[in-house]
Amino acid sequence: MVKSVLPQIKKIVILLSIVLCGAVSYCFVTDRSDPDWLSWVNKCLVQSFDPPPDVKLKKWELMVTDDSFIRLRKTYQNGKQEYFSFQLRRLNDVDYVGDTNTGTLQLRAKADDIIVQTYNDKKGDVDSMATVLNIPVKNMEPERLDSLRTALNYFKTKGL
């Protein structure tokens, strides 16, 4: 009886392996629609964002919008706000410094294209421009980073 069940178990394992491989490979398919890409990239950024423990954030928002802007707003417990925004068509490169556990995602613009604004700061409100947006992240496996880079480049070309 055990010998007759064994081939059926092997078939089930093979079938499950094929289904699992198909599901995993779907994450890396480049033929997605805008809402699929937008949903995935925002989910990835929100799950990965990892502010340093010494920074006392009250709340934060990190997103890519449907018109291909990336926006990061940090609100500190003392009321100070920092806001970063830029159009992804101005994205020059995506770098990563760190390991799979923790690191910094560096979004490099072509020039000083990243809007940086501060509000309610003791030193005064500041409007400036930057070339690099550093986003502290966690759990950034190479596959996830590659997929995120692909998604950001998709929105870069969408904005052209």
C-alpha positions as CSV (number, residue, x, y, z in Angstrom):
1,M,0.0,0.0,0.0
2,V,2.8,2.4,0.8
3,K,4.4,1.7,-2.6
4,S,1.2,2.7,-4.4
5,V,0.9,6.0,-2.5
6,L,4.5,7.0,-3.0
7,P,4.1,7.9,-6.8
8,Q,1.0,10.0,-6.0
9,I,2.9,11.9,-3.3
10,K,5.7,12.6,-5.8
11,K,3.3,13.9,-8.4
12,I,1.7,16.2,-5.8
13,V,5.1,17.5,-4.7
14,I,6.1,18.2,-8.3
15,L,2.8,19.9,-9.0
16,L,3.1,22.1,-5.9
17,S,6.7,23.0,-6.9
18,I,5.5,24.1,-10.3
19,V,2.7,26.2,-8.8
20,L,5.1,27.7,-6.3
21,C,7.7,28.6,-8.9
22,G,5.0,30.2,-11.1
23,A,3.8,32.3,-8.1
24,V,7.3,33.4,-7.2
25,S,8.2,34.2,-10.8
26,Y,5.0,36.4,-11.1
27,C,6.7,38.8,-8.8
28,F,9.4,39.5,-11.4
29,V,7.2,39.7,-14.5
30,T,7.6,43.0,-16.2
31,D,4.2,42.9,-18.0
32,R,2.1,44.3,-15.2
33,S,-0.4,47.0,-15.4
34,D,0.1,50.4,-13.7
35,P,-2.1,49.6,-10.7
36,D,-0.2,46.3,-10.2
37,W,3.2,48.0,-10.3
38,L,2.0,50.9,-8.1
39,S,0.5,48.5,-5.5
40,W,3.7,46.4,-5.4
41,V,6.2,49.2,-5.2
42,N,4.2,50.9,-2.4
43,K,3.8,47.7,-0.5
44,C,7.6,47.0,-0.8
45,L,8.5,50.5,0.3
46,V,6.2,50.5,3.3
47,Q,7.3,47.1,4.4
48,S,11.0,47.9,4.0
49,F,11.2,51.5,5.5
50,D,13.2,51.3,8.7
51,P,13.9,54.6,10.4
52,P,16.8,54.6,12.8
53,P,15.7,53.8,16.4
54,D,17.2,57.0,17.7
55,V,14.9,59.1,15.5
56,K,11.6,59.8,17.2
57,L,9.0,59.8,14.5
58,K,5.4,60.3,15.3
59,K,4.4,59.1,11.8
60,W,5.7,58.8,8.3
61,E,4.4,58.3,4.8
62,L,6.4,56.8,1.9
63,M,4.8,56.3,-1.5
64,V,5.0,56.4,-5.2
65,T,2.0,58.2,-6.7
66,D,0.1,57.2,-9.9
67,D,1.7,60.3,-11.6
68,S,5.2,58.8,-11.0
69,F,6.3,60.9,-8.0
70,I,8.0,59.4,-5.0
71,R,7.1,61.2,-1.7
72,L,8.5,60.8,1.8
73,R,7.0,62.8,4.7
74,K,8.4,62.4,8.2
75,T,6.7,63.9,11.2
76,Y,8.7,64.0,14.4
77,Q,7.3,64.0,17.9
78,N,8.3,67.6,18.4
79,G,6.1,68.6,15.4
80,K,8.9,69.1,12.9
81,Q,8.2,67.8,9.4
82,E,10.5,66.8,6.6
83,Y,9.1,66.4,3.1
84,F,11.0,64.9,0.1
85,S,9.5,64.6,-3.4
86,F,10.6,64.1,-7.0
87,Q,9.3,63.0,-10.3
88,L,10.7,59.5,-11.1
89,R,11.4,60.5,-14.7
90,R,14.3,62.5,-13.1
91,L,15.7,59.2,-11.5
92,N,19.3,58.6,-12.6
93,D,20.2,55.5,-10.5
94,V,19.1,53.3,-7.6
95,D,21.9,52.2,-5.3
96,Y,21.9,50.2,-2.1
97,V,24.4,50.3,0.7
98,G,24.1,47.7,3.4
99,D,23.3,44.0,3.8
100,T,20.1,42.0,3.5
101,N,19.1,42.9,7.1
102,T,19.5,46.7,7.1
103,G,20.8,49.3,4.7
104,T,20.1,52.5,2.8
105,L,18.3,52.7,-0.5
106,Q,19.8,55.6,-2.4
107,L,17.7,57.2,-5.1
108,R,19.9,59.4,-7.3
109,A,18.3,62.1,-9.4
110,K,19.9,63.5,-12.6
111,A,20.5,66.9,-10.9
112,D,19.2,68.8,-7.8
113,D,15.7,67.5,-8.7
114,I,14.6,66.3,-5.2
115,I,12.4,68.8,-3.4
116,V,13.4,69.0,0.3
117,Q,11.2,71.0,2.7
118,T,11.1,71.4,6.5
119,Y,8.3,72.7,8.5
120,N,8.0,73.7,12.2
121,D,11.8,73.5,12.6
122,K,13.4,75.5,15.4
123,K,16.0,76.6,12.9
124,G,13.2,77.9,10.6
125,D,11.4,76.4,7.6
126,V,13.7,75.5,4.7
127,D,13.1,74.8,1.0
128,S,16.0,73.3,-0.8
129,M,16.9,70.8,-3.5
130,A,19.0,67.6,-3.4
131,T,20.4,65.0,-5.7
132,V,20.1,61.9,-3.5
133,L,17.2,60.7,-1.4
134,N,18.4,58.2,1.2
135,I,15.7,55.8,2.5
136,P,16.7,53.5,5.5
137,V,15.4,50.0,4.8
138,K,15.4,46.5,6.3
139,N,15.0,43.0,4.9
140,M,16.2,43.9,1.4
141,E,17.1,40.7,-0.3
142,P,18.8,41.0,-3.7
143,E,15.8,39.7,-5.5
144,R,13.5,42.2,-3.8
145,L,16.0,45.1,-4.5
146,D,16.1,44.0,-8.2
147,S,12.3,43.9,-8.4
148,L,12.1,47.3,-6.7
149,R,14.6,48.8,-9.1
150,T,12.6,47.4,-12.0
151,A,9.4,48.9,-10.7
152,L,11.0,52.4,-10.1
153,N,12.5,52.3,-13.6
154,Y,9.0,51.4,-15.0
155,F,7.6,54.6,-13.4
156,K,10.7,56.5,-14.7
157,T,9.9,55.6,-18.3
158,K,6.1,56.0,-17.7
159,G,6.7,59.7,-16.8
160,L,8.5,60.5,-20.1
